[in-house]
Structure formats: structure tokens, C-alpha cells
Amino acid sequence: MEFYNSDIYDDRIFLKSQIIHGLVAALQLFDDGNTRYARILQNIKLGELTNKKYNYNLQLPALYGTRAYFPHRNKYRELVGNLAINPGYESWDAWFNFNLNRTEDAIFFIDNKLSSYKKMIYKK
């Protein structure tokens, strides 16, 4: 929580956004929907920190990677459970690794979509 609450580390936009995601997901606030809520918070925090770091004024998060989690649902739930039961360095390291891979998946998905849209636009 020291890391998360410190302004010193606001340039660590992916890690700070993934901390809020992991903490909320591990709390199990709701019978259903808490991990969806946690992913939304991750993306809001990512947008907020991106705006702060790069002096942008994006009104909405530029990256919303929930789709990237669906094929990995079992691993996702396992890692959330590990954060809740054993919130040590190994659990957090595995969590960050997993989420950075899902973020990368989302970026590649968006990049491919943009490439497809550009091809459609420039064909006309």
C-alpha cells in the first residue's frame, strides 16, 4: 500500500493500476462482478496515471483489456485466490507478470484492429 499510495511511483502506471485491480479482485466484494469491477478500476487508474505522466487530457481510458482475460479465466481466478490467501512477493510477482501479458494482448488486439480499419479507410 505504501507503493500504491506514494506519488513518487506514479510513473509506474501499469504496476499501480494492477495493484488496485488485484486488491479489489481479492476482496470478493460481490458474489459476481467484483473481478469485472476490479478490471474497470485498473483501466480507470491506468488512464488517470497516463494523463498525469504524459500531461494528456484523455476523458476515457485508452486501453480496456477485459477481453484479453477471457481465454485465461482459470489462471486469473487462481492468481486472484493466491493474492487473497498468500499476498507475498511471489503472488504479486505472478500477478504482475500475468497482467502485463494481458495488457500486451490488449495492445496487440487494438493495434491489429487499427491496422484493419486503416486498410478499409485507405482502400476507398
TIBA-970246 format. One record per residue (C-alpha): residue in one letter; x, z, y. Coordinates in nm, 2 decimals, always signed. Each point is the difference from the previous one (the first is absolute). Layout:
resn / X / Z / Y
a / X / Z / Y
...
// end
This chain:
resn / X / Z / Y
m / +0.00 / +0.00 / +0.00
e / +0.30 / +0.06 / +0.23
f / +0.10 / -0.37 / -0.04
y / -0.36 / -0.12 / +0.05
n / -0.06 / +0.22 / +0.31
s / +0.33 / -0.08 / +0.17
d / +0.00 / -0.27 / +0.26
i / +0.37 / -0.06 / -0.07
y / -0.09 / -0.20 / -0.32
d / -0.28 / -0.21 / +0.16
d / +0.22 / -0.31 / -0.07
r / -0.05 / +0.06 / -0.37
i / -0.34 / -0.17 / +0.02
f / -0.05 / -0.07 / -0.37
l / +0.11 / +0.34 / -0.12
k / -0.21 / +0.20 / +0.25
s / -0.31 / -0.21 / -0.08
q / +0.06 / +0.04 / -0.37
i / +0.03 / +0.38 / +0.04
i / -0.35 / +0.03 / +0.14
h / -0.13 / -0.23 / -0.27
g / +0.16 / +0.21 / -0.28
l / -0.11 / +0.33 / +0.15
v / -0.37 / -0.10 / +0.05
a / -0.02 / -0.18 / -0.34
a / +0.14 / +0.31 / -0.18
l / -0.25 / +0.23 / +0.17
q / -0.29 / -0.16 / -0.19
l / -0.24 / +0.07 / +0.29
f / -0.28 / -0.20 / -0.15
d / -0.12 / -0.09 / -0.35
d / +0.04 / -0.36 / +0.09
g / +0.16 / -0.18 / +0.29
n / +0.28 / +0.24 / +0.10
t / +0.27 / -0.24 / -0.10
r / -0.17 / -0.28 / +0.19
y / -0.02 / +0.24 / +0.30
a / +0.37 / +0.08 / -0.05
r / +0.09 / -0.37 / +0.00
i / -0.20 / -0.05 / +0.32
l / +0.19 / +0.29 / +0.16
q / +0.33 / -0.15 / -0.11
n / -0.08 / -0.32 / +0.17
i / -0.13 / +0.17 / +0.32
k / +0.33 / +0.20 / +0.02
l / +0.20 / -0.31 / -0.07
g / -0.17 / -0.19 / +0.28
e / +0.04 / +0.30 / +0.23
l / +0.37 / +0.04 / -0.07
t / +0.06 / -0.38 / +0.02
n / -0.16 / +0.00 / +0.35
k / +0.22 / +0.29 / +0.11
k / +0.32 / -0.13 / -0.15
y / -0.03 / -0.35 / +0.13
n / -0.20 / +0.07 / +0.31
y / -0.29 / -0.22 / -0.12
n / -0.37 / +0.05 / +0.07
l / -0.16 / -0.11 / -0.33
q / -0.35 / +0.13 / -0.02
l / -0.02 / -0.02 / -0.38
p / +0.26 / +0.05 / -0.27
a / +0.18 / -0.33 / -0.07
l / +0.04 / +0.08 / -0.37
y / -0.28 / +0.13 / -0.23
g / +0.14 / +0.00 / -0.35
t / -0.28 / +0.15 / -0.21
r / -0.03 / -0.32 / -0.21
a / +0.37 / +0.05 / -0.10
y / -0.10 / +0.33 / -0.18
f / -0.27 / -0.13 / -0.23
p / +0.22 / -0.15 / -0.27
h / +0.20 / +0.32 / -0.01
r / -0.29 / +0.25 / +0.00
n / +0.12 / +0.21 / -0.30
k / +0.35 / +0.04 / +0.14
y / -0.14 / +0.08 / +0.34
r / -0.22 / +0.28 / -0.14
e / +0.29 / +0.13 / -0.21
l / +0.22 / +0.02 / +0.31
v / -0.27 / +0.17 / +0.21
g / -0.05 / +0.25 / -0.28
n / +0.38 / +0.07 / +0.00
l / -0.01 / +0.07 / +0.37
a / -0.28 / +0.25 / -0.05
i / +0.16 / +0.17 / -0.30
n / +0.37 / -0.02 / +0.08
p / +0.06 / -0.10 / +0.36
g / +0.38 / +0.00 / -0.03
y / +0.26 / -0.26 / +0.10
e / -0.04 / -0.20 / -0.32
s / -0.38 / -0.03 / +0.04
w / +0.04 / -0.10 / +0.37
d / +0.28 / -0.25 / -0.08
a / -0.21 / -0.17 / -0.27
w / -0.30 / +0.00 / +0.25
f / +0.21 / -0.16 / +0.27
n / +0.14 / -0.26 / -0.24
f / -0.34 / -0.09 / -0.13
n / -0.15 / -0.03 / +0.35
l / +0.28 / -0.20 / +0.14
n / -0.05 / -0.25 / -0.28
r / -0.38 / -0.01 / +0.07
t / +0.08 / -0.06 / +0.37
e / +0.24 / -0.28 / -0.09
d / -0.28 / -0.15 / -0.22
a / -0.24 / +0.01 / +0.29
i / +0.25 / -0.16 / +0.24
f / +0.06 / -0.28 / -0.25
f / -0.37 / -0.05 / -0.05
i / -0.06 / -0.02 / +0.37
d / +0.30 / -0.23 / +0.05
n / -0.14 / -0.24 / -0.28
k / -0.34 / +0.01 / +0.16
l / +0.14 / -0.09 / +0.34
s / +0.20 / -0.28 / -0.15
s / -0.31 / -0.14 / -0.16
y / -0.20 / +0.03 / +0.33
k / +0.28 / -0.18 / +0.19
k / +0.00 / -0.29 / -0.25
m / -0.38 / -0.03 / +0.03
i / +0.02 / +0.00 / +0.38
y / +0.29 / -0.24 / +0.04
k / -0.15 / -0.25 / -0.24
k / -0.27 / -0.08 / +0.25
// end
